Amino acid sequence: MTAPLVEPEDYSATEIRNRQKNANLLHLVNAYRKYGHLSSNLDPLGMRKAELIEELSAGIYGLTEDSKMYNINGIVSQSKGLPESSSLSDIVAALQKTYCRNIAYESEEFELFLQKKLPNVKRYGIEGSESVVVLLDQLIHEAASKHGISEVVAGLSHRGRMSILGTLFGYPKEEIIRKLRGGSEFPDGSPYSGDMLVDLAKPCTMRYDDLNTSVNIDVLANACHLDSGMPVLIGKSRIKDLNIARETPGKKHVIGDHVLALSVHGDSSFAGQGIVAESLGMAGLSHFTNGGTIHIVLNNQVGYTTPASHTRATRYASDVAKFADIPIIHVNGEHPEAANIAVAYRQKFRKDVVIDVWTFRKRGHNEVDEPSFTQPKMYKAINARKSIPAMFEEMLILSGRLTKDKAKAARNEWLASLAMAFAGSETCNPTEPRMDPGWAALRESSGGQHMVEQPTGVDLDTLYDVGVQSATPGDSIKVHQRLERFHIKPRMKKLQDGTAVDWATAEALAFGTLIREGYNVRLCGQDVGRGTFSQRHAMFVCQETEHVYIPLNHMKDCRKDANGNITDTSAHQQQQQQHGKLEVVNSNLCEAAAVGFEYGVSLEDPYTLPIWEAQFGDFYNNSQTLVDGYIASGESKWGKQSGLVMLLPHGFDGGGPDHSSSRIERHLQLSNDPIDGRRTSAPNIYVTYPSTPAQFFHLMRRQMKRNFRKPLFVAGPKTLLRLASASSALSEMGPGTQFRTVLDDPTISEPQAVKRVMIVSGKLYYDLAKLKSEHPLGGHVAIVRVEELSPFPREEVYKAIAQYRNASDFVWVQEEPRNAGAYLFTAPRIQPLLPKNAELRYVGRPESAAVCSGVETRQAAEHTQITAQAFEGLRGLVADLVIDNIGIQHGQRQQLGKKPASAASVIAARVPHRWSNSSPMYAAAAAAAAAAQSGEQ
């Protein structure tokens, strides 16, 4: 065992004096604490020999008399079984036992049965590491029986998952075998696609004969990328524990009182994956701690085919945990007695513990591999020895605690149940996973129909009230004078005027109104309290005490009196109990683990709005594994909804290639939005690029007010945060208002005069709108904003462009390169909505490997070129419109004079439209009708 040294202030004055008097003995004891593990017999194969460590010799500390008595107060814990006065030989024996010792039929028989019945299925069995199942059982029983733990969140590795689920957690064996035989883990007709057999997960319940209560096991669904689920586990277990504590508000609670997190890792992934270090470092921080996770490193001493010497540069696979001061217990897989100390440490200190279990792998990386190709010596030793369960059985028989007949009977009974499960797997229909109580009021969103969105606007008095309180510091808080001048006073004025609400204020209004309605908001990311661009200031730091004050957590339900003054209407304490909470989490400098943690929060609590904000949208790149394997596909694979918001600042404003793009194209590529509009399943994610504060306000509220949950990606503002024209009236957030997926051009008074329709998303709109207002022919241009890119709002886009009946030029304009941004996604969806013979043109940067130039002057020149190009050729289009109108008028005069119109006297419109005066047709419906008609013919 590797244990942290105890600091001197933990000792009494008497103990300190004794430590000083017997300093040589103290040196010996500390040497055992530091180096004792090196002399332990950890390897069950015997290939790694225990070392002779000079530092463990009492003689080098001048301790030569074995019979000499020593006072051990403050030096060795008396829990080791030693009296206060002990001889040197007894002290050394106790240290050897503690730091140098060797620290289940069903699992073995389950694996052998599956190997016999399904020899060619890759199940990543636990043979050679069966004792890990026993260790897990001991950990759960210890936590439940001695510490009242009622909930366990378990993250499992591939290795041994089947055995742990089937023999320990009670996952129906026939369902496991059905999956192994190629079936689904979901009931017949389920809309969910399922996952690999080694990623099975389902809530289970364990019951012990000596306990009156059961233990709920929440097995975490895990993407295939090894330890990527580690931060998800931490986030989910933390929120689960807090929610249980909220049910009994008067009871004293320490995080980790109700929920134990268990995480099983492979040795190579624990040592090699960066997300492990990120998660371990995060787990000890406020806002992230879950009261301690017990990590089990299933150490089979080889990574796929790579020997341990090539998978890490450290002595142990678990050494990465040392940087976080996490105790590590090294145990021999044949003697895994570590549960008591691991649980006791976790409960006392509420910190992580690592148990490094040295085992071996009976077969290859999977059951069809030949491991002797690369590890001949290791597998010669493995094949020459008995299994761990067989050795344990012999020990029990020799000790008289078990007879051969009872052992045989138990084995036969288990095999008979497996045979029944195998037969039943052919006809079994898996049960639906148990739904967490908190999700009962929300519906499954697997259907193919679009949801009807409800208004998300709020009473104007409430908006004003929340806005004022969002910028009101506590009485004892002295805010920075610049905040008073540039944040607090401007916000108050904007609220009073009600006409120029900026982004930060709109966000505070969204958060504050949700909190008032009982929802929680968790805002996480680097520097989110202040905001990357010093725009948010959701927290005030007292300039004298550095006390942090979050105004939205101190709101009172107030109203304005006849004179417009704020008045308190009810008891503050009662209000606070009804309100939710804003948790402002300035995270450590990592992305992958932070995003994974927030995803775990979203899985557990649908009534908390979890937001992860990147400093710059580009930085989310480090969490791509979590986005791909969990956020975008988790519901499809596992049936698990998530309301996580990814807030990703986006925009080309001189920041260079790594501070400009949130990679909108990647999110859109992950979307399941059909190109032809014929949706057969619900959207998996929502991707938005809002252009006004009011739109952002409604997005945040919509995320919680829906009766389902979906991940939301927001290309957030940077320069728009302080752009005067990018503001909203308070009335745009008032009653009856809601998020609009498409914003039409508000400056158009004569739609028939429009010849060019520009379609754009996000901040570029303001640059184009400014040029349009300055252009002499700007009235012939309409700029349509697509605020929600996925699911693509076909009907809304169609309605917006259909009114411009004389338009003949349609342009998608973006500042991103052509191979990035939204163009490649939107173009095939917009094209069917255009008039016949019209083509959607592209204006933007050309294809590029880098997001943009890092030279500010070059980037500015490119931007000027893009916006200018958007207005090129406008004079010719307007001339066409004039000619068309003259021709139409001439034809009308001929009809009035009852003279037949000649073909030469009427100039046809440049682009024939499919739209009719009576019934504009939605393109997808037109395509379906055409297909039906051709089928009849």
Secondary structure, 3 states (H helix, E strand, C coil): CECCCCCHHHCCHHHHHHHHHCHHHHHHHHHHHHHHHHHCCCCCCCCCCCCCCHHHCHHHHCCCCCCCEEECCCCCCHHHCCCCEEEHHHHHHHHHHHHCCCCCHHHHHHHHHHHHHCCCCCCCCCCCCCHHHHHHHHHHHHHHHHHCCCEEEEECCCCCHHHHHHHHHCCCHHHHHHHHCCCCCCCCCCCCCCCCHHHCCCCEEECCCCCCCCEEEEECCCCCCHHHHHHHHHHHHHHHHHHHHHCCCCCCCCCCCCEEEEEEEEHHHHHHCHHHHHHHHHHCCCCCCCCCEEEEEEECCEECCEEHHHHCCCCCCCHHHHHHCCCEEEEECCCCCCHHHHHHHHHHHCCCEEEEEECCCCCCCCCCCCHHHCCHHHHHHHHCCCCHHHHHHHHHHHCCCCCHHHHHHHHHHHHHHHHHHHHHCCCCCCCCCCCCHHHCCCCCCCCCCCCCCCCCCCCHHHHHHHHHHHCCCCCCCCCCHHHHHHHHHHHHHHHHHCCCECHHHHHHHHHHHHHHCCCEEEEEECCCCCCCCCCCCCCEECCCCCCEECHHHHCCCEEECCCCCEEECCCHHHHHHHCCCEEEEECCCCCHHHHHHHHHHHHHCCCEEEEEECCCHHHHHHHHHHHHHHHCCHHHHHCCCCCCEEEEECCCCCCCCCCCCCCHHHHHHHCCCCCCCCCCCCCCCEEECCCCHHHHHHHHHHHHHCCCCCCEEEEECCHHHHCCCCCECHHHHCCCCCCCCEECCCCCCCHHHCCEEEEECCCHHHHHHHHHHHCCCHHHEEEEEECEEECCCHHHHHHHHHCCCCCCEEEEEEEEECCCCCHHHHHHHHHHHCCCCCCEEEEEECCCCCCCCCCHHHHHHHHHHHHHHCCCCHHHHHHHHHHHHHHHHHHHHHHHCCCCCCHHHCCCCCCCCCCCCCCCCCHHHHHHHHHHHHHHC
